[in-house]
Amino acid sequence: MKLLFLLFISLSLYADHFIEGETYFNNGEYEKAFPIFLQCTKKSKKPEAAYKLGWMYQNAKGVPLDLSKSAQWYKKAADWQVRETNRTNLYETIFSNMDPLSDSTSTNTAVKYISGNFALRAHKPNYLLVSYSDVIPKGEANNETYIQTEVQYQISLRADYVTNWFGFPQIWSGAYTQTSFWQVFTDSAPFRETNYKPELFVTLPFVHNADMVNLKGIVFGYKHSSNGQPVTDGNRTRPSGPVIGSRSRSWNRVYTKAFFQWNNFFSEVEVWHRLSESEESDDNPDIEEYYGQGSIKVAYINEKLLLDIQVNPSITKGIASAQISVSYPTYVSEDVYFYLKAFSGYGSSLIDYDQKVNKIGFGLSISR
C-alpha cells in the first residue's frame, strides 16, 4: 500500500513538474521551461514535453536553432504516442507542422481533431443524433410518409500512408463516409436516405519558416458522392434538374484544400470542380449550383470545447449554406462527445440537395 502511495505521489509530482514547465513556456520564458521539459522526457517519456522541445529547437526559443535536434524530438514525441511504424511517421509529420496552442488541454484536443486515435482512424465526425427539420424531407420511396424528426448518423473512416518522395513528406489517404437518415419515429421506421462518399487524396504538409499566412498543408483529392438509388428515365423537373420520379443522385469532383492555423483557430479553404457527365446519364446536372463551388471552414478550440463553422457559397446561384457544430467530452468518457449540429441551406442530403432546409440535431459523437 505504501508503494502504491509513493508511486501516486511520484506521478503527481511529475505531472506538476510538467505544468510548471508549461507555465514558463506559455509566458515566453523558454530558458526556464527547457530543463523542465527535458527532465519530463527522461523520467516519464512524456510526448507533450518532447513535442515542445522539438518546437523550441525548430524556432530557436530558449535554445540555439538546431533542426536536426528538432526532428529528433518530434520523432520521439511520435514514437511515444504510438508504436506502429506508419502511425509514427504520420504523427511525426503532423506534430512537426503544428504550432503550440495556448495550453496543453487545447493541444491534446487539437491532436485528436487533426489526427484521430486509431490505425484506421476517423476522417470526419462519427456521430448519432436526433435531428429536427423545418420542412418535411424528401426520401427514397414515393409511397412513404416522412416526418420532420429523424435520427441521423455518420460513419467516416480513413487510412493513411506516409511517404517522403521528392525530399518532402506526403500523406496518402483513402477515406469513406456514410451518412444515413433514419425515420425511426414512424411506424415502419424506414431509412429515408443514405449517402455514400468514398474519396482519395494526398496531403502535402507545408513547413517553412518564411510562411506569413500560417499555411499548414495543401490537399489534392477526388471524391464521389451518391445515394445508390435506381435511375429512372423521363422528363426533368427543370432543364438541369433531376428526372421526375428518379431517386438517383450522384456526382464526382476533384478538389484542392488549404489548411491554416492561427493559435487556437484552424481554417480550411476548399475549391472543387465537378467532373462532367453526359446529359443522359447525369442524375442532377445543376447540383453544383446548390452545393456551391467550394467551402470555407473555421474551427476554434478552447481547452476541451471544439466549435466548427462551415459555409458553402454558390457564386453562380447567389446562395450560401452554413453549418455549425459544437462538441464537448461527456462525463462518461473523454473520447465520447456531446455533439450539437445546426444546418441552414441546400445540400443537407443528396435527395433534397435543391430544397432549402433548416435543421438542428443533438446527440453523441466518437470523433470530431
Buried (B, 14 or more C-beta within 10 A) or exposed (E): EEEEEEEEEEEEEBEEBBEBBBBBBBEEEBEBBBEBBBBBBEEBEBBBBBBBBBBBBBBEBBBEEBEEBBBBBBBBBBBBBBEEEEBBBBBBBBBBBBBBBEBBBBBBBBBBBBBBBBEEBBBBBBBBBBBEBEEEBBBBEEEEEBEBBBBBBBBBBBBBEBEEEEEEBBBBBBBBBBBBBBBEEBEEEBBBBBBBBBBEBBBEBBBEEEEEEBBBBBBEBBBBBBBBBEEEEEEBBEEEBBBEEBBBBBBBBBBBBBBBBEEBBBBBBBBBEBEEBEEEEBBBBBBBBBBBBBBBBBBBBBBBBBBBBBBBBBEEBEBBBBBBBBBBBBEEEEEBBBBBBBBBBBBBBBBBBBBBBEBBBBBBBBBB
